[in-house]
Amino acid sequence: MAPTRTAPTQPYATYALIAVNLLIFALCVLQAGVGDPGGASIFSAGDLLKSDVAAGEYWRLLTAGFLHFSVMHVAVNMLSLYILGRDLELALGIGRYLAVYVIALLGGSAAVMLFENDRALTAGASGAIYGLMGAMLVIILKARVSPVPVLLIIGFNVVLSFSLPGISVLGHLGGLVFGAAATAAIVYLPDAVLPAGRRDPQTASRVGWIALAALFVLALGLGIGAGVAYDGLTYIR
């Protein structure tokens, strides 16, 4: 008899994401000092700037989500990641949770590439974290629980993004949209496209993963496409 598989009881992927972000921040601080981690070579090799992506450095669409400008920046983002991620990971499972996180991160980068100021230099996990907010909203709606608390949190954070200087509002909103879309693909799409007789867990999971793959390609394609189409001047750091 095959052993019974049990669902994880600890948000290991969330802990791992926090650890990776803190490790990269620590390396930046070691290189450039706590007052200016953005001056580290690690930072400048991975942050998001339109002209760099246009030059073919497409990895920045992903790596920018693991870089932070200050202690407060990384502290707020990692606290938010812990609060949101621990429950979402246990609800979605490690694989789907990480897929939603990465898709939201890339969706935020795509929004920056498409709509942000050409000279804006962007970094931080906020796009992915806003994606987790969108994911939480979708799960709450699926559970038929009042979405008011989550909507208030999202609304407060969006207002805060518009109010504070130097915040990538577009990156946040892009992450929010893609995170919500990715989660909806998991919890709503299988019921919408599968006939009642084929809604077994394996088929539903397959549909969800196909949709996640499509959203991943879309987010990455939008970011790369915006870089290819970019015709601005190279920004001199």
Protein Blocks (a to p, Z undefined) as FASTA:
>chain_A
ZZdddddfbdfklmmmmmmmmmmmmmmmmmnopklmmlpmklmmmmccfklmmnopamlm
mmmmmccfbfklmmmmmmmmmmmmmmmmmmnopklmmmmmmmmmmmmmmmmmmmmcfklc
cedjklmmmmmmmmmmmmmmmnopafklmmmmmmmmmmmmmmpghiafklmmmmmmmmmm
mmmmmmmmmmmmpcfklmcfklmmmmmmmmmmmmmmmmmmmmmmmmmmpccdcddZZ
